[in-house]
Amino acid sequence: MQTLNGTEIINAAILANTVSVLAKTNLILPGTKFATKTSTSHLTSGNLFSYTGTVGILSITGRITVAFEAATPQTVKLTCTPDALAAVDLCATKDCNAFGVGTLLVITGTLADAMVATTVIGAGLGQASMIVATCVAGGKIGVVFGTSGSKDGEIVWETFWTPLTPGATLVAA
């Protein structure tokens, strides 16, 4: 039985929506923050989020809102670039050719693992490990497409994060 403020919640859809609203309003974990960014068509590599200080990435989810075209192969991965250093892959490259609307893209939290995709709308794996990103002046979390700028599609990227040092921030780039 699931309850909210002493009232039983029996509908799974209502429960899922309640959890989403609570998470976005910083009520699930004290200090947890939410940021969102949209990769628009044509799918172009670039920065999704900017951060300062040290942040813990609790999850990054991509939700496809415009289907990917199927004419040519397409891949996707996420990277983290602290300050002016080299980018570090947050996941291995994932083949995402012809993914449809509602497909979810998530990372496991293990850098060597490929991004995981599910076509079950509204259901995705959770990130098992928090990723710690730190910088002195400023860092970026970005997306890299194998055929950047040449394929149709759109993804809404959402991240839940928490500051690990006083004053740490993470916002859409």
C-alpha angles and dihedrals in degrees: 000000000000120000136187117199089341095310119115116242110207103166114083092208091054090048092051091048091048092052090049093051093046092049093050091049094052095249102119099063121011108245095020113137134194130216131174136194132175124223103209131206125305092050103241128181113241148113119313102177138014122209140184129200119002119325133178114225105213095178143346118198129182117202116195110227099169116039119249114246116246101212096100134015118271132193133189138194138163125236138190121214115188115201109318095327128118118286118260118211112239089197140001120267117283125206104233103170114155097357111171134226111289096029110139123216117200137167124227097219091247108110095215094053121097118241111271121232129195129186092198099107112235097009125096139149118266122239107259099202133039114238115220114213119186136176141165101220106007143320138204135215109207144178123231121200119196092225098031115198097002105088134065120239142099133225130191107212119204127184134188112204142162131212112246096184128042111273095014113153139188122188139160110282 
